Amino acid sequence: MKTPKAAGFRFPAEWQPHTSTWLSWPHNKDSWPGKIGKVYQPYSEFIKAVAQGELVNINVADSKMEAFAKKCLAEVKADFNQIKFHHHPTNDAWCRDHGPSFVINANEKAIVNWRYNAWGGKYPPFDLDNQIPRLISEKLGLKLFEPEIIMEGGSVEFNGEGVLLTTTSCLLNPNRNPDLNKAQIETKLKDYYGVNEIWWIGDGIIGDDTDGHIDDITRFVNRNTVVTVLEANESDENYQPLAENLELLKSFKLPDGTPLNVVELPMPKSVVYDNQRLPASYANFYIANSCVVVPTYGDQHNDPMALEILRSVFKDREVIGINSTDIVWGLGSFHCLSQQEPEL
Protein backbone atom coordinates (compact mmCIF):
# COMPACT_ATOMS: atom_id res chain seq x y z
CA MET A 1 0.00 0.00 0.00
CA LYS A 2 1.16 3.54 -0.76
CA THR A 3 1.92 5.82 2.17
CA PRO A 4 -0.70 8.52 2.84
CA LYS A 5 1.58 11.20 1.36
CA ALA A 6 2.17 9.17 -1.81
CA ALA A 7 -1.62 8.79 -2.11
CA GLY A 8 -2.14 12.55 -1.75
CA PHE A 9 -3.34 12.54 1.87
CA ARG A 10 -2.51 15.21 4.45
CA PHE A 11 -3.41 16.03 8.03
CA PRO A 12 -5.35 19.34 7.97
CA ALA A 13 -4.82 22.17 10.42
CA GLU A 14 -7.13 22.11 13.42
CA TRP A 15 -8.90 25.35 12.44
CA GLN A 16 -10.00 23.90 9.12
CA PRO A 17 -13.63 22.65 9.03
CA HIS A 18 -14.51 19.59 11.11
CA THR A 19 -17.09 16.90 10.47
CA SER A 20 -16.91 16.09 14.17
CA THR A 21 -14.84 15.89 17.34
CA TRP A 22 -14.01 12.52 18.91
CA LEU A 23 -13.76 12.00 22.68
CA SER A 24 -13.38 9.09 25.11
CA TRP A 25 -15.49 9.51 28.24
CA PRO A 26 -13.39 9.82 31.46
CA HIS A 27 -13.74 6.83 33.77
CA ASN A 28 -10.28 5.83 34.98
CA LYS A 29 -10.13 6.78 38.67
CA ASP A 30 -6.35 6.31 38.66
CA SER A 31 -6.01 9.25 36.28
CA TRP A 32 -7.76 11.62 38.72
CA PRO A 33 -7.03 10.07 42.13
CA GLY A 34 -9.68 11.14 44.61
CA LYS A 35 -11.07 13.72 42.20
CA ILE A 36 -12.67 12.07 39.17
CA GLY A 37 -16.15 13.18 40.25
CA LYS A 38 -15.11 16.79 39.83
CA VAL A 39 -14.06 16.50 36.17
CA TYR A 40 -17.50 15.71 34.74
CA GLN A 41 -19.00 19.18 35.00
CA PRO A 42 -16.20 21.07 33.18
CA TYR A 43 -15.82 18.17 30.73
CA SER A 44 -19.54 18.33 29.95
CA GLU A 45 -19.32 22.13 29.54
CA PHE A 46 -16.54 21.50 27.02
CA ILE A 47 -18.75 19.09 25.05
CA LYS A 48 -21.65 21.56 25.16
CA ALA A 49 -19.44 24.31 23.69
CA VAL A 50 -18.00 22.14 20.90
CA ALA A 51 -21.43 20.72 20.01
CA GLN A 52 -22.68 24.21 19.13
CA GLY A 53 -20.79 23.91 15.85
CA GLU A 54 -20.24 20.22 15.09
CA LEU A 55 -21.11 16.65 15.94
CA VAL A 56 -19.39 15.25 19.04
CA ASN A 57 -18.66 11.49 18.95
CA ILE A 58 -18.01 9.94 22.35
CA ASN A 59 -16.44 6.54 23.02
CA VAL A 60 -18.00 4.81 26.04
CA ALA A 61 -17.57 1.31 27.43
CA ASP A 62 -21.23 0.28 27.50
CA SER A 63 -24.82 1.39 28.01
CA LYS A 64 -24.23 2.09 31.72
CA MET A 65 -21.42 4.56 30.97
CA GLU A 66 -23.51 6.09 28.18
CA ALA A 67 -26.41 6.67 30.59
CA PHE A 68 -24.09 8.34 33.11
CA ALA A 69 -22.60 10.54 30.37
CA LYS A 70 -26.10 11.58 29.24
CA LYS A 71 -26.99 12.51 32.82
CA CYS A 72 -23.89 14.74 33.10
CA LEU A 73 -24.55 16.34 29.72
CA ALA A 74 -28.22 16.96 30.54
CA GLU A 75 -27.15 18.87 33.66
CA VAL A 76 -25.31 21.42 31.50
CA LYS A 77 -28.08 21.45 28.86
CA ALA A 78 -25.90 20.12 26.04
CA ASP A 79 -27.53 19.64 22.63
CA PHE A 80 -28.11 15.88 22.28
CA ASN A 81 -28.91 16.31 18.57
CA GLN A 82 -25.19 17.00 18.17
CA ILE A 83 -23.87 14.13 20.33
CA LYS A 84 -23.42 10.49 19.37
CA PHE A 85 -22.17 7.60 21.53
CA HIS A 86 -20.12 4.59 20.43
CA HIS A 87 -19.58 1.48 22.54
CA HIS A 88 -15.80 1.46 22.15
CA PRO A 89 -14.22 0.61 25.53
CA THR A 90 -11.05 2.51 26.48
CA ASN A 91 -8.49 2.40 29.26
CA ASP A 92 -8.50 6.17 29.64
CA ALA A 93 -9.83 9.47 28.30
CA TRP A 94 -6.91 10.96 26.35
CA CYS A 95 -8.34 10.74 22.84
CA ARG A 96 -5.80 13.14 21.32
CA ASP A 97 -3.18 10.45 21.86
CA HIS A 98 -5.03 7.16 21.44
CA GLY A 99 -7.67 8.30 18.97
CA PRO A 100 -7.62 8.23 15.17
CA SER A 101 -5.46 10.59 13.12
CA PHE A 102 -7.73 11.55 10.23
CA VAL A 103 -6.13 12.46 6.91
CA ILE A 104 -7.81 13.64 3.71
CA ASN A 105 -7.08 13.98 0.01
CA ALA A 106 -9.22 15.46 -2.76
CA ASN A 107 -11.71 12.57 -2.73
CA GLU A 108 -11.29 10.50 0.40
CA LYS A 109 -10.88 10.45 4.17
CA ALA A 110 -8.69 7.84 5.90
CA ILE A 111 -7.24 7.07 9.34
CA VAL A 112 -3.62 6.67 10.36
CA ASN A 113 -3.38 4.10 13.14
CA TRP A 114 -0.27 5.08 15.04
CA ARG A 115 0.68 2.69 17.82
CA TYR A 116 0.10 3.88 21.38
CA ASN A 117 1.97 2.87 24.55
CA ALA A 118 0.66 5.34 27.17
CA TRP A 119 3.57 7.78 26.92
CA GLY A 120 6.43 5.32 27.06
CA GLY A 121 4.68 2.55 28.96
CA LYS A 122 3.98 4.71 32.02
CA TYR A 123 0.35 3.70 32.58
CA PRO A 124 -0.52 0.14 31.62
CA PRO A 125 -2.80 -1.35 30.52
CA PHE A 126 -3.39 0.48 27.23
CA ASP A 127 -4.63 -2.39 25.05
CA LEU A 128 -8.17 -1.00 24.69
CA ASP A 129 -6.90 2.49 23.84
CA ASN A 130 -4.69 0.99 21.15
CA GLN A 131 -7.76 -0.47 19.38
CA ILE A 132 -9.69 2.81 19.06
CA PRO A 133 -8.44 3.95 15.61
CA ARG A 134 -9.20 0.52 14.12
CA LEU A 135 -12.69 0.41 15.66
CA ILE A 136 -13.50 3.88 14.33
CA SER A 137 -12.17 3.05 10.86
CA GLU A 138 -14.47 0.01 10.81
CA LYS A 139 -17.44 2.06 12.07
CA LEU A 140 -16.91 4.76 9.43
CA GLY A 141 -15.74 2.45 6.63
CA LEU A 142 -12.44 4.29 6.21
CA LYS A 143 -9.11 3.04 4.92
CA LEU A 144 -6.56 2.41 7.68
CA PHE A 145 -2.86 3.20 7.30
CA GLU A 146 -0.45 1.42 9.70
CA PRO A 147 2.90 3.21 10.26
CA GLU A 148 3.88 0.67 12.98
CA ILE A 149 5.58 3.22 15.24
CA ILE A 150 4.55 4.93 18.48
CA MET A 151 3.08 8.40 17.95
CA GLU A 152 0.73 10.60 19.99
CA GLY A 153 -1.48 13.34 18.62
CA GLY A 154 -0.46 15.76 21.38
CA SER A 155 3.16 15.58 20.27
CA VAL A 156 2.60 17.21 16.86
CA GLU A 157 1.28 20.54 15.56
CA PHE A 158 0.41 21.47 11.97
CA ASN A 159 0.07 24.67 9.97
CA GLY A 160 -2.01 22.90 7.31
CA GLU A 161 0.47 23.81 4.57
CA GLY A 162 3.23 21.27 4.97
CA VAL A 163 4.90 22.21 8.28
CA LEU A 164 4.86 19.98 11.38
CA LEU A 165 6.12 21.26 14.75
CA THR A 166 7.23 18.92 17.53
CA THR A 167 9.67 18.49 20.45
CA THR A 168 12.90 16.56 20.74
CA SER A 169 12.12 15.73 24.37
CA CYS A 170 9.13 13.61 23.37
CA LEU A 171 9.68 12.18 19.90
CA LEU A 172 13.36 11.39 20.43
CA ASN A 173 12.75 9.83 23.85
CA PRO A 174 13.95 6.20 23.83
CA ASN A 175 10.73 5.12 25.56
CA ARG A 176 8.82 5.64 22.27
CA ASN A 177 10.76 4.31 19.27
CA PRO A 178 14.24 3.32 20.48
CA ASP A 179 15.15 1.65 17.18
CA LEU A 180 14.55 4.81 15.12
CA ASN A 181 16.86 7.82 14.78
CA LYS A 182 15.75 11.39 14.15
CA ALA A 183 15.93 11.09 10.35
CA GLN A 184 13.85 7.89 10.37
CA ILE A 185 11.21 9.49 12.59
CA GLU A 186 11.08 12.51 10.28
CA THR A 187 10.49 10.20 7.31
CA LYS A 188 7.56 8.53 9.08
CA LEU A 189 6.06 11.91 10.00
CA LYS A 190 6.33 13.18 6.44
CA ASP A 191 5.00 9.98 4.85
CA TYR A 192 2.03 9.45 7.17
CA TYR A 193 0.98 13.02 8.02
CA GLY A 194 1.60 14.32 4.49
CA VAL A 195 3.96 17.15 5.48
CA ASN A 196 7.17 18.48 3.93
CA GLU A 197 9.06 20.09 6.81
CA ILE A 198 9.64 19.14 10.46
CA TRP A 199 10.46 21.87 12.98
CA TRP A 200 11.92 20.79 16.34
CA ILE A 201 11.90 22.69 19.62
CA GLY A 202 13.16 21.47 23.00
CA ASP A 203 11.65 20.66 26.39
CA GLY A 204 8.08 20.72 27.62
CA ILE A 205 6.70 22.13 30.86
CA ILE A 206 7.18 20.86 34.39
CA GLY A 207 4.59 18.28 35.45
CA ASP A 208 3.91 17.05 31.92
CA ASP A 209 4.16 13.25 32.09
CA THR A 210 4.18 12.96 28.28
CA ASP A 211 7.87 13.97 28.12
CA GLY A 212 7.04 17.30 26.52
CA HIS A 213 3.99 17.35 24.27
CA ILE A 214 3.92 20.34 21.95
CA ASP A 215 0.23 21.03 22.71
CA ASP A 216 1.16 22.29 26.18
CA ILE A 217 3.75 24.71 24.77
CA THR A 218 3.33 26.03 21.23
CA ARG A 219 0.33 25.95 18.89
CA PHE A 220 -0.25 27.04 15.32
CA VAL A 221 -3.19 29.46 15.09
CA ASN A 222 -2.90 30.08 11.34
CA ARG A 223 -0.52 29.09 8.55
CA ASN A 224 2.24 31.50 9.59
CA THR A 225 1.57 32.19 13.30
CA VAL A 226 2.09 30.31 16.55
CA VAL A 227 1.25 31.18 20.12
CA THR A 228 3.85 30.01 22.62
CA VAL A 229 3.76 30.07 26.43
CA LEU A 230 6.39 31.92 28.44
CA GLU A 231 7.06 32.04 32.18
CA ALA A 232 7.65 35.56 33.55
CA ASN A 233 9.22 34.44 36.83
CA GLU A 234 12.93 33.83 36.24
CA SER A 235 13.19 31.56 39.29
CA ASP A 236 10.45 29.23 38.02
CA GLU A 237 11.57 25.87 36.57
CA ASN A 238 9.67 26.60 33.35
CA TYR A 239 11.43 29.91 32.68
CA GLN A 240 14.57 28.65 30.94
CA PRO A 241 13.17 25.88 28.70
CA LEU A 242 10.31 28.09 27.49
CA ALA A 243 12.70 30.99 26.79
CA GLU A 244 14.93 28.63 24.79
CA ASN A 245 11.94 27.40 22.79
CA LEU A 246 11.01 31.01 21.98
CA GLU A 247 14.46 31.65 20.50
CA LEU A 248 14.16 28.53 18.33
CA LEU A 249 10.72 29.59 17.10
CA LYS A 250 12.08 33.01 16.14
CA SER A 251 14.65 31.29 13.92
CA PHE A 252 12.11 29.36 11.81
CA LYS A 253 11.16 30.46 8.32
CA LEU A 254 8.16 29.29 6.34
CA PRO A 255 8.64 27.55 2.98
CA ASP A 256 8.17 30.91 1.20
CA GLY A 257 11.04 32.41 3.23
CA THR A 258 8.99 34.60 5.55
CA PRO A 259 9.73 34.39 9.31
CA LEU A 260 7.31 32.60 11.58
CA ASN A 261 5.06 35.04 13.44
CA VAL A 262 5.30 34.32 17.19
CA VAL A 263 2.67 35.53 19.69
CA GLU A 264 3.53 35.16 23.37
CA LEU A 265 1.06 33.66 25.87
CA PRO A 266 1.57 33.86 29.64
CA MET A 267 1.80 30.80 31.82
CA PRO A 268 -0.75 30.61 34.66
CA LYS A 269 0.49 30.76 38.22
CA SER A 270 1.64 27.29 39.27
CA VAL A 271 -1.13 24.79 39.97
CA VAL A 272 -0.13 22.34 42.71
CA TYR A 273 -2.28 19.52 44.04
CA ASP A 274 -1.28 16.82 46.51
CA ASN A 275 2.27 18.30 46.50
CA GLN A 276 2.53 17.80 42.72
CA ARG A 277 3.15 20.56 40.17
CA LEU A 278 0.58 20.09 37.40
CA PRO A 279 1.06 20.89 33.68
CA ALA A 280 -1.32 23.85 33.66
CA SER A 281 -1.01 25.75 30.38
CA TYR A 282 -3.23 28.00 28.30
CA ALA A 283 -1.76 26.42 25.15
CA ASN A 284 -3.89 23.29 25.65
CA PHE A 285 -6.90 24.91 23.95
CA TYR A 286 -9.08 23.13 21.38
CA ILE A 287 -10.09 24.79 18.11
CA ALA A 288 -13.65 23.71 17.22
CA ASN A 289 -15.79 24.87 14.29
CA SER A 290 -17.62 27.58 16.21
CA CYS A 291 -15.37 28.26 19.17
CA VAL A 292 -11.98 27.88 20.82
CA VAL A 293 -12.18 26.28 24.27
CA VAL A 294 -9.37 27.44 26.56
CA PRO A 295 -8.43 25.90 29.92
CA THR A 296 -8.39 28.43 32.76
CA TYR A 297 -7.11 27.97 36.30
CA GLY A 298 -8.67 30.56 38.59
CA ASP A 299 -5.75 32.93 37.99
CA GLN A 300 -7.30 36.40 38.17
CA HIS A 301 -4.38 38.05 36.41
CA ASN A 302 -3.28 35.58 33.74
CA ASP A 303 -6.59 33.91 32.83
CA PRO A 304 -8.10 37.14 31.38
CA MET A 305 -4.80 38.07 29.71
CA ALA A 306 -4.53 34.69 27.96
CA LEU A 307 -8.15 34.80 26.80
CA GLU A 308 -7.68 38.31 25.40
CA ILE A 309 -4.55 37.28 23.48
CA LEU A 310 -6.35 34.26 22.01
CA ARG A 311 -9.35 36.42 21.04
CA SER A 312 -6.95 38.64 19.13
CA VAL A 313 -5.75 35.70 16.99
CA PHE A 314 -9.09 33.86 16.66
CA LYS A 315 -11.31 36.69 15.44
CA ASP A 316 -13.64 34.28 13.59
CA ARG A 317 -14.56 32.15 16.62
CA GLU A 318 -15.89 32.63 20.12
CA VAL A 319 -13.10 32.08 22.67
CA ILE A 320 -14.53 30.32 25.73
CA GLY A 321 -12.63 29.82 28.98
CA ILE A 322 -13.58 26.79 31.11
CA ASN A 323 -11.97 26.17 34.48
CA SER A 324 -9.62 23.20 34.10
CA THR A 325 -8.13 23.14 37.59
CA ASP A 326 -9.72 19.77 38.38
CA ILE A 327 -9.23 18.31 34.89
CA VAL A 328 -5.48 19.11 34.87
CA TRP A 329 -5.04 16.86 37.92
CA GLY A 330 -5.21 14.17 35.23
CA LEU A 331 -2.09 15.85 33.72
CA GLY A 332 -3.83 17.14 30.59
CA SER A 333 -6.68 19.37 29.47
CA PHE A 334 -9.13 19.99 26.62
CA HIS A 335 -6.78 19.49 23.68
CA CYS A 336 -5.39 16.28 25.19
CA LEU A 337 -8.95 14.96 25.55
CA SER A 338 -10.12 15.60 21.98
CA GLN A 339 -9.35 14.68 18.37
CA GLN A 340 -10.85 16.40 15.35
CA GLU A 341 -12.31 14.65 12.31
CA PRO A 342 -11.88 17.00 9.31
CA GLU A 343 -14.35 17.59 6.52
CA LEU A 344 -13.38 16.39 3.09
Buried (B, 14 or more C-beta within 10 A) or exposed (E): EEBBBEBBBBBBBBBBEBBBBBBBBBBBEEBBEEBBEBBBBBBBBBBBBBBBBBBBBBBBBEEEBBEBBBEBBEEBEBEEEBBEBBEBBBBBBBBBBBBBBBBBBEEEBBBBBBBBBBBBEEBEEBEBBBBBBBBBBEEBEBBBBBBEBBBBBBBBBBBBBBBBBBBBBBBBBEEBBEEBEEEEBBEBBBBBBBBEBBBBBBBBBBBBBBBBBBBBBBBBBBBBBBBBBBBEEEEBBBBEBBEEBBEBBEEBEBEEEEEBBBBBBBBBBBBEBEEEBBBBBBBBBBBBBBBBBBBBBEBEEBBEBBBEBBBEBBEEBBBBBBBBBBBBBBBBBBBBBBBBBBBE
